[in-house]
Each structure stands twice: as structure tokens, then as C-alpha cells.
Amino acid sequence: MKSWFMQSTADHATIELREVATPEPGPQQMLVRMRAASLNRGEFIVGHGLMKAGAVKAIGMEGAGEVVKAGAGVTRFRAGQRVMGRCANAFSECALMDEPETMAVPDGVSWEEAASIPLAFLVVHDMLFAQGRLAPGEWVLVTGISSGVGVASLQAAKERGAKVIGTSGSQDKLDRLRSLGLDLGICTRVADFHDAVMKATGGKGVDLVVNTVGGSVFAECVRSMAFEGRLATVGYVDGVLKAEIDIQALHAKRLTLFGVSNKLRNAEQRAAGVPAFVADLMPAIAAGRIKPVVDRVFAFDQLEAARAHMEANRHLGKIVLAMPAPARG
């Protein structure tokens, strides 16, 4: 089978398509014929620590496809079933999915939409529901709201009954997100949104911040928080890994600062949040109230072009790689 690999140096990453053996599923694993997989920016950013310099590995972190073969102990899925999940080597013709992290694809959800759900929406559920304790009527600020995680955060927050402020360097993207319920869009790429946030919230500030940008806006996010506000750090596309913390504000306003990452979690910890996600958000996805936003679909052999599209920041939502449909005999 064909599989995309990436090799990383200290400051650059190259990708290439290789021919490799089809893997065999182990206990509680399934071999899945991949039909679509979505890109995640962090995997391609050198220095994010997702792989060591000089290392070579198959890439892709989430996708959807049809079960080909189930390993020992698999009870919830069978051959031919449509599934989606977080998995290693998702940019491959076939990949292994662990049953605890695998979900059935709802009827009416396309392969491309399904491939956009597992990582982004599970991360969003962790931020907004599990750690963020978002309640109906609260205010949410999402920096870099046009990203895959940003758009998913907007949709999940609106489903929860919250009000959402988003920042983006593109006014066009902000205008397009109004149809998904964006209450206020602030067109900026720098840390200058505090005044607009405070005006929108009547001087109160936001109850929850989703910071997808990084350290360059961290202090401004803290300034924009309400009493007992929560701040989730989920990315640092700006490359700024350090920021000042206003200790007085942290103390007086009883703020909560937390990170959202799977980097150091083991398999059991990653899978632990799946049942709650399925209960809280999958009904809205199945009913069409939440519809993953797919910006553009690239053919399987066009990963380099898909990566360039992502790095140019032209997308709104998720970029997807589509695998060829299996031949029917």
C-alpha cells in the first residue's frame, strides 16, 4: 500500500509517498481502508515536538474509512462498517484504528466531513466541555477562529448556547463565519482586541478563551477574561512559546489557565474522553446542527499542495486528503 512519510531536520520537513506493507491489526485494533484524512497544522510545524529532528515517520493523525479486518477483542465494529477516529499513519491507503478511539460515521456525514471530526472536535470537547465547563449564555473568545479547531470551537459553543467572539486576519473569513453564529468578529493578527471584547461583553470580559495562536496574544487574552474565567492554550502557530502572566489578575479574578494536548497522554487517557464526546456532541453532528466545515479536498497524491494551501493560511476550516475509492469486482 502507499503511505505518506515525513522527515524532519532542525528547521525543515520534507514529505514523500512510499510503498509499504499493509499492517495487521493487533488486539482491539481494526485495519481500515482509508477514504479521507484531514490535515493538522501542528504535525507539519518544525519544532512542535511531534517528532524529533532527523526522524522519519508515516504521517496523518485522523481520518475515516471502511473496516477491512478486525483484530482480537473487537466487539463494536465489523467489516464494511464506516468508521472515523484518531489514528497514526492516517495519510495512507490503509491504517490501524484502536477500537476505544473509533466512532461510527453517522448517516448523511460524508467521508470528508467524517475525517474532519475526530481530532478537532475531540480537542474542542476537551476545551469547552471537560476542562472549560462552558455554560449556556457565557462568552467565548477564540483567537484564530478560522482554523479547523477554531471553527469547531465556534460550532460547539453555539450548540452549547454560548456567545462567541473570534479574531482573524481576514475580514472575509469572519464574514463567512456569521452564518455559523459568530456574534462578533475582530479583524486582527495582533494583541489589540481587549477593548472590543470588553465593549461586547458590557465590561465583564469573556468566560472562556480558546487560544489557538500562541504567546503573542496570551497576555491580551488574560486581560480580556472575566471573573473566574478559563483560558485554554491549544496551539502556538505564531511560534511564541513564552509570555508574561499578570499574577495579580490571575489571583484577584480567580482565573484558570490550562493546556489542551494529547502529546503526553497514553492510549487510555486519549480514549477516556470519547464516550462523553459522543454523548455531548455526536447527536448534533448526526442531526446536521453541527456540520464540519471542509475548506478544500485534495487528491491522495497531492499532499504537498494541500500542505502549501494550509501554510498559506488561505483555508477556512479543515483541509482534507481524499483516498481513491476501492475497486469493485
N, C-alpha and C positions, 0 to 999 in steps of 0.2 A: 504494500500500500504506500501511498505518498503522504508525507508529513513535512510540515514546515519547521525548520530549526533556526535558532539564533545563536550567534557567537558574539560575546561582549568583550571589549577591551576596556581600558580605563576611561575612555571618552567617546566610544563609538560602538554601535551594534550593527551587525550585518545579518541578513536572513537569507536562507536558501531552501529550496524544495528538495527533499531527499526521498529515496526509496528505502523503506524499512520493512521488517517483518510485522505481520499483523499480530497484536498481542493476544494472549489467552486470559480470560477472566479468572481471577482468583476467588476465594471465599467472599461472599457478599458483594461481588462485582458483576458488571454486565459489559459485554462488548457491544458498543453502539455504533451503527453506521451513521456517521455524522451527516446532517443535512444543512446545517448552518452553525456558525460560531461568530461571536462578536468580539470586537477589539476593545482592549482596556489600556488606557494610556500608560499607566504605571508599569506595565510589563515591558514597554519599549524605552522607558526613560533610563538612561545610563546613570548609575549612582543611586537608584532607589533601593538597591539591596535585594532585589528579587532574584538576581543571580550574580555570582562572583565574576570579576574580570578574568577573561581567558576561558571561562566555562562555555560549553556548548550544550544546548538542550532543546528538545522539542517544545514548541510554544502553543499558546492558546489556553484560556482559563475557564471558559464557559461556552455551552452550546446546546444543540438539540438534535435529535435523530431517532432512528428506529432501533429497538433492541434486536440484536442478532443472536446472542447467546448469553445465557445466564450462568453464573458460577454457583458453587455450592452455597446453600443457605439463603439464596434469593427467593423471597416469597411474594413480593408485591408486584412484580413485573414479569412479563412473558415475551417471548419472541414476537416481533412485529409491532409491539406497542410503541406509541410516540412518547418520548421522554425528553426531559431537559434537566440540566444540572451544572454545577461547578465541577470541573474535571481538568486534569492535566492533559496536555497534548491535544487540545480541542481543535487546533488547525491541522487536522489530519482526516484522512478518509474514514478511519475508524478510531475510536478512543474508548478507554475504560471509564465507567462511572461507578462510584460506590453507591450501593443502594440507599444508605441513610441520607445521602445528599441529592438523590434523584427524585424528580417530581414528574407526574403525568402532565402532558401538554393538554390543556383544556380544548374542547371542540371550538372551532372558529378562530383559534390562535394560529397564525402562520408559523412556518419554520423560522423565518427571520425574526418575528416578534418573540417567539419562544427562546431563541438564542440570546435575546437581549434582556431576559428576565433574571436568570439565576444569580449572577454575581451582583449586579447593580441593585436589584430590588431587595435581595437579602441584606446587603450592606445598608440600604436605606431603612429597612425594618429595624435593624440593629440600632441605627442612629435615632430614628424618630420614635420608635415604639419601646424597644427593650431598654436602652440606656437613656434616651431622650425624654421618655414619659410624656409625649406630646398629648395635650388635651384639646378637645373641641373649643374653638374660639381663641386659641392662643396664636401669637405671631411667630412666624418663622422667617429667618433671613438665610438665603442660600447665595453664597458667593460663587461666581462662575456657574450660573444656573443653566446655561445651555449645554453643559456636558451631559454624558449619559447618566451619571449619578445625580446631577443637578435636576434634570428633567424628571427623573424617577422620584426625587425628593418632593418636587412640586406636586406631582400626581398623588403620591401617598399622603402628603399633608392635606391636600384638598379633600381626599377621601375621608380623612380624619375629622374634617370640619374646621381646619385651621386657616389662617390668613397668611399669605406668602409674599415676601419681598425678595426680589432677585437682582443680582448685579451681573452685567455682561458688558464686554467692549463693543457689542453690536446692537444697535437700536433695532435693526430688522429682526434679529432673533428674539429680542424682548417683545416686540410687537406680535410675533408669531405665537409666543407663549401665552398671550392673553386668552386665546381660545381654550387653553387648559386651566384657566382660572387664576393666572398670575395677578395679584392685586396691585403690585407696584413694581415696575421695572426701573432700575437705576443704571444708566449707561455710563460705565466707568471701568477702567482697568487698574485703578489705584485706590489707595485707602482714603477716600474722601466722601464716604456715604453716610456717616454718622448723622449729620443734620437732617438729611432726607428721611432716614429711618425714624428718628425721634419725632419729626413732624407727622409722619404717617401713623405712628402709634400713640399720638397725643402726649408725647413726652415720657412715655413709660419705658420704651425700649422693647426689644424682642425677647420672647421667652426661650427660643431655641435658635442657635446658629449652626448651619452646616457650612463649614469652611472647606471648600474643595481647592482653594487657590494656594494657601500656604502662609508662610511667615510674614510676607509683605503686608498682609491685611489683618493679621492676628490682633494687634493692639486696637485697631479700629473696630473689630468685631466685639472685643471686650467692652469698649466704650459704648457700643450700641445695645448692650444687654440690659434686660430688666432685672428687678429684684428676684433672686432665686432663678436666674436664667441659666441655661445649659449651653455649652459650646462643644460641638463635635468637630474634631480635626480628622478629615478623611483623605486629604491629599495635599501635595505641595508642588503643583505644576510650575510655580514660579521659581523653584529651586532654592527658596529661602527657608532654611531649616532652623533658624533661631529667631526669637522675637522677645521683646520686653513684656513682662507681665505686671500689670498695675496691682500690686499686692493689696493696696488699700481698697480698691474696688472689689477684688476677689473676696476680701474679708467682710467688708460692710454690706455688700449686696448678696452675700451667701451664694456665690457663683459655683457652678460645677463645670470643670473642664475635663473632657475625656477624648480618647483616641478611638478610631474605628479601623481595625486592620485584621487580616487573617494571617499575617506573616508568621507569627509565633504560635498560632493555635494548632493543636493537634487535630486529628481527624474527628475525634469525638466532640471536641469543642466546636469545630466548624459545623458539625451536623446538628448540634443541640438546638440551634435556633430555627431549623427548618420547619418543625411542626407548628410553631407559633406563627411563622410567616404564612404558611399555608392556611391557617385558621383566620388570620387577620386580613390578608390582602388577596389571596387567591380567589375568593368569591367575587371581588371587584374586577379582577382580571378576566375571570370566566364570563362575567356578565357584560364585559365591554366598557365598564365605567372607567377602568384603567386600561389604556391601550399603549403598549411600549412604542415610543417614537423611534422609528428607524429612518435615519437620515439618508443612507445610501447603501446599496448592496453591490459588492464586488464579487467577481468570479473567483473560484478557488485559487487559480494561478496568478491572481492579481493582488496578492497580499502587500507587495511593495507599494503599489499605487494606493491601496487602502490606508497603509501607514502614512504615506505622504499627505493624503487628504486629512487625516487626523492631526498630523503635526502642523498643518497649515491653519488649523482652527476654523475650518470652513463648515464644520458639521453642527447640527442641532440634534441632540440625542445620540443614538448609537450607530456605529458603522459595523456592517455585517459582511462576513465572508460566506458565500454560498457554495456548498459542495455539489458536484453533479449528482443528479438522481440516479439510483441504481438501475442497471439494465434489467428489463423484464423479459424473461424467457418464455 
